[in-house]
């Protein structure tokens, strides 16, 4: 399994460090002229084995520590409608502007998906699935959204205009919070 570039960098740094340690120990051992050649080679092999074993456990522990914490997901289901005088083009544009100016800039949001109803009994459903590292990030994200929203629409009138245009597309909604189940992860 690939764990990301961060872990490769950690492995490279450890490898570089361990190589330096091995070279230093080898030089030290070579200076010890009292011992015979077989003992020196055996000692080098044991030191190398020990260093690589220790480095394996250090790298493995850092990777495992990151995999153990399940992410948090919010699922918001909207009943969207196209009102009199509205259009799908305007609706899509309003959602894209918000995504570009708020969601994409929110440092607490790992990912977000917006899915529309494709087939079935209720074609009005629009579902936003947002992923966070943990509960603290989810809570901080709400405050960050507010700051980013006020920054994107710094003029009060422009904010009210955007909110009025956007709200006309949404009726009832529900919010749920979920946590990841490790056994269901691909």
N, C-alpha and C positions, 0 to 999 in steps of 0.2 A: 504494500500500500504506500502511496506517495503522500508524504506529510507536509510538503511545502518547502519553499525556498529557504525559509528561516532555519529549518532543521538541517538543510544541506550546508548552510553557512556555519552553523554550530559544529557540525561534523568536520568541516574543513579546518576550523580554528582549533578544535581538539586534536585533529590529526597533525597539524603543523606544530602545536605545542608538544605533543607526545614525541614527535620526531626529534625535536630539540632536546627533550629530556633524555631520550635514548642515546643520542649522539654524545651528550655530556657525560652520561653514565659510562658509555663505551670508552670515551677518552680517559675517564677516571680509572676504569678497570685496566686499560692498557698500560697505565702508569704503574700499576702494581706489578712489578717485575718479580716479586717473591713467589707468586702463584704459578703453577704450570699452565700450559695452553688449554688443556681439556677442562680444567675447572673454570677458566675464564670464559670459554665458549658456553658451557653449561649455565653459568651465572647470567650471561647476556641473554640467553634464550628464556630463562626464568623471568628476568626483568621485563623483557618484551611481552611475554605471555601475560604477566601481571598487569602491565600498562594497558594492553589491548582489552583485557577482561574488564578492568575498571572503566575504561572509556566506553565500552559497549553498554554497561549498566547506566552510566551517566546519560548517554544519548537516549537510551530506551526509556529511562525514567522521565526525561523532559518531554518526550513524545507522548507517553502514556498520560502524563499530567494534563495535557491539553485535550486529549480525547475523552476524558472522564466527565467533563462538565457539559450537560445537555443545554442546547440553546432554547431560547424562549421565542414563541411565535404568537403574534396577534392575528386574529382573523376577523375582519370587519366585513359584514355582508350588508350591502345596500340594495334597496329596491329602487332602481333607477328608472326614470321615465323621460320621454322626450316631450316637453311641454309645448303648448301653443307658442309659436314664434321661435322655438328652439330647433337645433339640428344636431345630428351625430357629429358633424364637423366641429361645431362649437364645443360640444361636450368633450370630444377628444382633445381639442386644443386647450381647454381649461385644465383638464387632467394633466396634460403634458407640461404645461407651464408650471403647475404646482410641483410635479415630480422633478423637473429641472432645477427649480429654485429652492425647494425645501428638502424633499426626500433624498435626492442625490447628494446633497451637501451635509446631511445629518450624519455626523461621525459615529453615532450610536447604532445606526441601521446597517446591518450586515448585508441584507438583501430585501427586496420587495418584489412581489408579483401581483399583478392585477389580472384577474381572470373574469371573462364574461360568460354568461350562460350560452351554451352552444345548442343543446338539445334537451328537451324534456318539458315539464309542465309550466315552468315560470321563467319566461324569457327576460324578465326585468332584473334578474340578479346580477350584481357586480360585486366581486369579492376581492378584497385586498389582503394579502398574506405577507406579513412583515416579520423578518427574523432579527433577533437580538442575541448578543453573547450571553446575557444573564438578565435577571429581573431588575437590577440596578440600572443597567443600560436602557431597558425598556422605559423605566420611570423617567430617567434623564432625557430620553428622546422626546418626550412630550414637551418639556420645557425648551429643548433645542429647536423643535418644530416651530414653536411660537416666536422665538428669536429670529429664525430664518425667514418666517413668514413676514414679520414686521420689517425685516431688512429688505426683502424683495418688493414689498409694497409699502414703502416708507411713508407715503402720503395716506392719511386717514381716509380720504375720499376714494382713492384708488383701491384701498383695502376693502372698503364697503362695496364698491362697484364689483370687484372680483367675487366677494362673498355672495352678493345678490345673484350674479350671473351663475355661479356654481351651485348654489342651494336649490335653484329651481329644477334641477335635474334629479334631486334626491328626495325620497320619501322616508319611510321607516328604515332603520338600520339596527343591527345587533353587533356586539363586540364580544369576542371570546379570547381567552389567553390559554395557550397550550405549551407544554414542554415536550421536548424531543424524547422519543423512545429509542434507546440504543439498539435494540434487537431489530428494529424496522429500518435501519439505516443502510443505504446502498453506497 
